[in-house]
């Protein structure tokens, strides 16, 4: 395990994680800040966008965690779910979006839920039962309904009467230089608050829109969010939309480019402060798998993952049925590894620890084995 340094130690140097200083603007006086006032807060807010950048999602997330835990960062902001520390107009930029797992978060993220949510999104679904099995606390935040109002996949593939992913793929395949490809999630007709300012539904989408551009033979992605919880939102959003980026790039026969993520309200709930402040930097293991395959094959494979995820959630699952589900999945290695982790979580929940261990022993993706080990450790403490 690499050496670990607490945020308190890092704060003493005045620079959280060594990466929280303003971006290097070079020697051009027109670009450099003219005074401390230009970079200072206005009533606790930055005048300019706050940027957290790294090669990996974990690196960028740690920078944001360090910033929100500093006394002179953010601003106290009440909300319907409790008091927060907020940074407005925060930007994450990840140069290698395939390295999408935030491993340093305390408590560790639930990787099976993250994978199930990606499958749910790519299948264009909004049924609550599919994702609730993998995260039983989800109704506490999104409402206790049979279908989720703001389900991202349904918004992208069905809500507006056509499949936006299909249309984006066709547009970029025919005209890679296009600047007109946007994936819309927010629907003002159903998502704006009522005349009294009350939420229209417990599950209002935090993600608003994505912009896709092909540059230098790679698919660039900008994700825009109206609201972003550092603990419960950001790590899962990274997995969701960097995976969509990689999948769409595969459909187009491209590699993913940079992933950029604009959080108009990046916030940390005060109730989560102590855990985040105790976060220790952990070096992420490499994600060695690719999910970039041709579109027709991709749709079939994700369909197979969805049906197997549903079967893993059934009450009549046996060890024999579980083994058959895994062994009968004909898909590229990266997708097989995703299924292995889902199956391991299904086994863990049934207290089949030996089965879970054997399944993850077959997973050869270091990133997935690392996030699984972190999650498993949090469940057995």
C-alpha positions as CSV (number, residue, x, y, z in Angstrom):
1,X,0.0,0.0,0.0
2,X,1.5,3.4,-0.9
3,X,2.2,5.9,1.8
4,X,-0.8,7.8,3.1
5,X,-0.9,11.4,4.3
6,X,-3.9,12.9,6.0
7,X,-5.6,16.1,4.8
8,X,-4.7,17.8,8.1
9,X,-1.0,17.3,7.3
10,X,-1.5,18.6,3.8
11,X,-3.4,21.7,5.0
12,X,-0.5,22.8,7.1
13,X,1.5,23.4,4.0
14,X,-1.3,25.7,2.7
15,X,-1.8,23.6,-0.4
16,X,-4.3,20.7,-0.3
17,X,-2.8,17.7,-2.0
18,X,-0.3,19.9,-3.8
19,X,-2.7,20.6,-6.6
20,X,-5.1,23.3,-5.3
21,X,-3.2,26.4,-6.4
22,X,-4.8,28.3,-9.3
23,X,-3.9,27.0,-12.8
24,X,-0.5,28.0,-14.2
25,X,-1.3,31.0,-16.4
26,X,2.2,31.3,-17.8
27,X,4.0,34.6,-18.1
28,X,1.5,36.5,-20.2
29,X,0.5,39.5,-18.0
30,X,-2.9,39.7,-19.7
31,X,-3.7,36.2,-18.4
32,X,-2.1,36.4,-14.9
33,X,-4.2,37.6,-12.0
34,X,-3.6,41.3,-11.3
35,X,-4.0,41.2,-7.5
36,X,-5.1,39.0,-4.7
37,X,-8.5,40.4,-5.1
38,X,-8.8,38.8,-8.5
39,X,-8.4,35.4,-7.0
40,X,-10.1,36.0,-3.7
41,X,-13.5,35.0,-2.6
42,X,-16.5,37.3,-2.7
43,X,-18.6,36.5,0.4
44,X,-17.0,33.0,0.3
45,X,-17.3,32.5,-3.5
46,X,-14.5,32.4,-6.1
47,X,-14.9,35.0,-8.8
48,X,-13.7,32.5,-11.4
49,X,-14.2,28.8,-12.1
50,X,-12.4,26.4,-9.7
51,X,-10.6,23.7,-11.6
52,X,-9.6,20.3,-10.3
53,X,-7.6,18.3,-12.8
54,X,-5.7,15.1,-13.0
55,X,-4.9,12.1,-15.1
56,X,-7.4,10.0,-13.1
57,X,-10.8,10.6,-11.6
58,X,-9.3,9.7,-8.2
59,X,-6.7,12.5,-8.5
60,X,-9.3,15.1,-9.5
61,X,-11.7,14.1,-6.7
62,X,-9.0,14.2,-4.0
63,X,-8.3,17.8,-5.0
64,X,-11.9,18.8,-4.7
65,X,-12.1,17.0,-1.3
66,X,-9.1,18.9,-0.1
67,X,-10.6,22.2,-1.3
68,X,-13.9,21.7,0.4
69,X,-12.3,20.8,3.7
70,X,-10.2,23.9,3.8
71,X,-11.5,26.7,6.0
72,X,-11.1,29.4,3.3
73,X,-12.7,27.3,0.5
74,X,-16.4,27.3,-0.4
75,X,-19.2,28.9,1.5
76,X,-21.8,27.7,3.9
77,X,-25.0,27.1,2.0
78,X,-28.3,25.7,3.5
79,X,-30.3,23.1,1.4
80,X,-33.4,21.0,1.8
81,X,-31.2,18.1,2.7
82,X,-29.0,19.9,5.2
83,X,-26.2,22.4,5.6
84,X,-23.4,22.2,3.0
85,X,-20.1,23.8,2.0
86,X,-20.4,24.9,-1.6
87,X,-18.1,25.9,-4.4
88,X,-19.9,27.4,-7.4
89,X,-18.9,26.7,-11.0
90,X,-16.4,23.9,-10.2
91,X,-14.8,22.1,-13.1
92,X,-13.2,18.6,-13.1
93,X,-11.0,17.7,-15.9
94,X,-9.7,14.1,-16.3
95,X,-7.2,13.4,-19.0
96,X,-7.7,9.6,-19.1
97,X,-11.4,9.0,-18.5
98,X,-10.9,5.2,-18.6
99,X,-9.3,5.6,-15.1
100,X,-12.7,6.4,-13.7
101,X,-12.8,4.9,-10.2
102,X,-12.5,7.1,-7.1
103,X,-10.8,4.7,-4.7
104,X,-10.0,7.2,-2.0
105,X,-13.5,8.1,-0.9
106,X,-14.4,7.3,2.7
107,X,-16.6,5.3,3.0
108,X,-15.7,3.4,-0.2
109,X,-18.1,3.5,-3.1
110,X,-20.3,0.6,-4.0
111,X,-18.8,-0.7,-7.3
112,X,-21.6,-3.1,-8.0
113,X,-24.2,-0.3,-7.8
114,X,-22.0,1.9,-10.0
115,X,-21.8,-0.9,-12.7
116,X,-25.5,-1.7,-12.4
117,X,-26.4,2.0,-12.9
118,X,-24.3,2.2,-16.0
119,X,-26.1,-0.8,-17.4
120,X,-29.5,0.7,-16.5
121,X,-28.6,4.0,-18.2
122,X,-27.3,2.4,-21.4
123,X,-30.5,0.3,-21.6
124,X,-32.6,3.4,-21.4
125,X,-34.5,2.3,-18.3
126,X,-36.3,4.1,-15.4
127,X,-37.6,1.1,-13.3
128,X,-36.6,1.6,-9.7
129,X,-36.4,-2.1,-8.9
130,X,-33.4,-2.7,-11.1
131,X,-31.1,-0.3,-9.3
132,X,-32.7,-0.5,-5.8
133,X,-31.5,-4.0,-5.4
134,X,-27.9,-2.8,-5.8
135,X,-28.4,0.2,-3.5
136,X,-31.3,-0.2,-1.0
137,X,-30.8,3.4,0.3
138,X,-31.5,4.9,-3.1
139,X,-35.2,5.6,-2.3
140,X,-34.1,7.7,0.6
141,X,-32.7,10.2,-1.9
142,X,-34.7,9.7,-5.1
143,X,-38.1,8.8,-3.7
144,X,-40.1,5.6,-3.1
145,X,-41.6,5.1,-6.6
146,X,-41.8,2.3,-9.0
147,X,-40.0,4.4,-11.7
148,X,-37.5,7.2,-11.2
149,X,-38.6,10.5,-12.6
150,X,-35.1,11.7,-13.5
151,X,-33.5,8.4,-14.7
152,X,-30.7,9.4,-17.0
153,X,-30.9,6.5,-19.4
154,X,-34.6,6.9,-19.9
155,X,-34.1,10.7,-20.5
156,X,-31.4,9.9,-23.1
157,X,-33.1,7.1,-25.0
158,X,-36.9,7.5,-24.6
159,X,-38.2,10.5,-22.7
160,X,-38.1,13.0,-25.6
161,X,-39.6,10.5,-28.0
162,X,-36.4,9.4,-29.7
163,X,-33.0,7.8,-28.9
164,X,-30.5,10.6,-28.4
165,X,-27.6,8.2,-28.3
166,X,-28.6,6.9,-31.7
167,X,-28.9,10.3,-33.1
168,X,-25.6,11.5,-31.7
169,X,-23.8,8.5,-33.0
170,X,-25.3,9.0,-36.5
171,X,-24.5,12.7,-36.5
172,X,-20.8,12.3,-35.4
173,X,-20.3,9.4,-37.8
174,X,-21.5,11.5,-40.7
175,X,-19.9,14.7,-39.6
176,X,-17.1,14.4,-37.0
177,X,-16.5,18.1,-37.1
178,X,-20.0,18.9,-35.8
179,X,-20.4,21.3,-32.9
180,X,-24.1,20.6,-32.6
181,X,-24.2,17.3,-30.7
182,X,-25.7,17.7,-27.2
183,X,-27.4,15.1,-25.1
184,X,-30.3,16.6,-23.2
185,X,-31.3,15.3,-19.8
186,X,-33.1,18.3,-18.2
187,X,-36.7,18.8,-19.2
188,X,-38.0,22.2,-18.0
189,X,-41.6,21.0,-18.5
190,X,-41.3,18.4,-15.8
191,X,-38.2,19.4,-13.8
192,X,-38.6,23.1,-12.9
193,X,-40.0,23.8,-9.4
194,X,-43.6,24.6,-8.9
195,X,-45.0,28.1,-8.4
196,X,-44.1,27.9,-4.7
197,X,-40.5,26.9,-5.4
198,X,-41.1,23.3,-4.3
199,X,-39.3,20.4,-6.2
200,X,-41.5,18.8,-8.9
201,X,-40.4,15.4,-7.7
202,X,-37.9,13.8,-5.3
203,X,-35.8,12.7,-8.2
204,X,-34.9,15.8,-10.2
205,X,-31.9,15.1,-12.4
206,X,-28.6,16.6,-11.3
207,X,-27.1,16.1,-14.8
208,X,-28.4,18.6,-17.3
209,X,-26.7,18.1,-20.6
210,X,-23.6,16.6,-22.3
211,X,-21.6,18.0,-25.2
212,X,-19.8,15.7,-27.5
213,X,-17.1,16.7,-30.0
214,X,-14.6,14.7,-32.0
215,X,-11.2,16.3,-32.1
216,X,-7.8,14.9,-33.1
217,X,-9.4,11.5,-33.6
218,X,-10.8,11.3,-30.1
219,X,-14.2,11.8,-28.5
220,X,-14.2,14.8,-26.1
221,X,-17.0,15.0,-23.5
222,X,-18.3,17.8,-21.4
223,X,-20.8,17.0,-18.7
224,X,-22.8,19.8,-17.1
225,X,-24.5,19.4,-13.7
226,X,-26.8,21.8,-11.8
227,X,-25.9,20.2,-8.5
228,X,-23.2,17.8,-7.4
229,X,-22.7,16.1,-4.0
230,X,-19.0,15.4,-3.6
231,X,-19.6,12.2,-1.7
232,X,-22.7,10.6,-3.1
233,X,-22.8,12.1,-6.6
234,X,-19.4,12.9,-8.1
235,X,-17.7,9.4,-7.9
236,X,-20.7,7.7,-9.4
237,X,-21.2,10.4,-12.1
238,X,-17.6,9.9,-13.1
239,X,-18.2,6.2,-13.7
240,X,-21.5,6.8,-15.5
241,X,-20.5,9.4,-18.0
242,X,-16.9,8.4,-18.6
243,X,-18.3,4.9,-19.5
244,X,-20.8,6.5,-21.8
245,X,-18.0,8.4,-23.4
246,X,-15.9,5.3,-23.9
247,X,-18.9,3.4,-25.2
248,X,-19.8,6.1,-27.7
249,X,-16.2,6.4,-28.8
250,X,-16.2,2.6,-29.4
251,X,-19.4,3.0,-31.5
252,X,-17.6,5.6,-33.6
253,X,-14.3,3.6,-33.8
254,X,-12.5,6.2,-31.8
255,X,-10.6,6.5,-28.5
256,X,-12.0,8.6,-25.7
257,X,-10.4,12.1,-25.3
258,X,-10.6,14.3,-22.2
259,X,-13.5,14.2,-19.9
260,X,-14.6,17.6,-18.4
261,X,-17.3,17.9,-15.8
262,X,-18.9,21.3,-14.8
263,X,-20.6,21.3,-11.4
264,X,-22.5,24.5,-11.0
265,X,-22.9,23.7,-7.3
266,X,-20.2,21.4,-6.0
267,X,-21.0,20.7,-2.4
268,X,-20.1,18.8,0.7
269,X,-22.7,18.1,3.4
270,X,-21.6,19.1,6.8
271,X,-22.6,15.7,8.1
272,X,-20.0,14.2,5.8
273,X,-17.2,16.6,6.6
274,X,-15.5,14.4,9.2
275,X,-15.3,11.4,7.0
276,X,-14.0,13.4,4.0
277,X,-11.5,15.3,6.1
278,X,-10.1,11.9,7.3
279,X,-9.6,10.8,3.7
280,X,-6.1,9.5,2.9
281,X,-4.8,9.6,-0.6
282,X,-4.7,6.1,-2.2
283,X,-3.1,5.4,-5.5
284,X,-5.6,3.9,-7.9
285,X,-4.8,0.7,-9.7
286,X,-5.0,0.8,-13.4
287,X,-8.2,0.0,-15.3
288,X,-6.8,-2.4,-18.0
289,X,-10.1,-3.1,-19.7
290,X,-11.7,-1.5,-22.8
291,X,-15.4,-1.1,-23.3
292,X,-15.1,0.4,-26.7
293,X,-16.6,-2.0,-29.2
294,X,-18.8,-1.6,-32.3
295,X,-22.3,-0.4,-31.7
296,X,-24.3,-3.5,-32.7
297,X,-22.1,-5.7,-30.5
298,X,-22.2,-3.2,-27.7
299,X,-26.0,-3.1,-27.6
300,X,-26.1,-6.9,-27.5
301,X,-23.5,-7.1,-24.7
302,X,-25.2,-4.6,-22.5
303,X,-28.5,-6.3,-23.0
304,X,-26.9,-9.5,-21.8
305,X,-25.4,-7.8,-18.8
306,X,-28.9,-6.3,-17.9
307,X,-30.6,-9.7,-18.1
308,X,-27.9,-11.3,-15.9
309,X,-28.0,-8.4,-13.4
310,X,-31.7,-9.0,-13.0
311,X,-31.2,-12.7,-12.6
312,X,-28.6,-12.1,-9.9
313,X,-31.1,-10.1,-7.9
314,X,-33.8,-12.8,-7.9
315,X,-34.6,-14.5,-4.6
316,X,-34.4,-18.0,-6.1
317,X,-30.8,-17.6,-7.1
318,X,-28.6,-20.6,-6.3
319,X,-24.8,-21.1,-6.5
320,X,-25.4,-23.3,-9.6
321,X,-27.6,-20.6,-11.3
322,X,-25.0,-18.0,-10.5
323,X,-22.2,-20.0,-12.0
324,X,-24.2,-20.7,-15.1
325,X,-25.0,-17.0,-15.5
326,X,-21.3,-16.1,-15.4
327,X,-20.0,-19.0,-17.5
328,X,-22.7,-18.5,-20.2
329,X,-21.8,-14.9,-20.8
330,X,-20.2,-14.6,-24.2
331,X,-18.6,-11.1,-24.2
332,X,-15.2,-9.4,-24.4
333,X,-13.0,-9.6,-21.3
334,X,-13.8,-6.2,-20.0
335,X,-17.6,-6.9,-19.9
336,X,-17.0,-10.3,-18.3
337,X,-15.1,-8.6,-15.5
338,X,-18.0,-6.3,-14.8
339,X,-20.3,-9.3,-14.5
340,X,-17.9,-11.0,-12.2
341,X,-18.0,-8.1,-9.8
342,X,-21.8,-8.0,-10.0
343,X,-22.0,-11.7,-9.3
344,X,-19.5,-11.4,-6.4
345,X,-21.7,-8.7,-4.8
346,X,-24.8,-10.9,-5.3
347,X,-22.9,-13.8,-3.6
348,X,-21.7,-11.5,-0.7
349,X,-25.2,-10.4,0.1
350,X,-26.2,-14.1,0.4
351,X,-23.2,-14.7,2.7
352,X,-21.6,-17.0,0.1
353,X,-18.2,-15.5,0.9
354,X,-16.2,-18.4,-0.7
355,X,-18.2,-17.9,-3.9
356,X,-17.6,-14.2,-3.9
357,X,-13.9,-14.7,-3.4
358,X,-13.6,-17.2,-6.2
359,X,-15.4,-14.9,-8.6
360,X,-13.2,-11.9,-7.9
361,X,-10.1,-14.2,-8.1
362,X,-11.1,-14.7,-11.8
363,X,-11.3,-10.9,-12.3
364,X,-7.9,-9.7,-13.7
365,X,-8.7,-6.0,-13.9
366,X,-6.6,-4.4,-11.1
367,X,-9.0,-1.4,-10.8
368,X,-12.0,-3.5,-10.2
369,X,-10.2,-5.8,-7.7
370,X,-9.1,-2.7,-5.8
371,X,-12.5,-1.0,-5.6
372,X,-14.0,-4.4,-4.7
373,X,-11.5,-5.0,-1.9
374,X,-12.2,-1.5,-0.5
375,X,-16.0,-2.1,-0.6
376,X,-15.7,-5.6,0.9
377,X,-13.5,-4.3,3.7
378,X,-16.2,-1.6,4.6
379,X,-18.9,-4.3,4.7
380,X,-17.0,-6.6,7.1
381,X,-15.8,-4.1,9.6
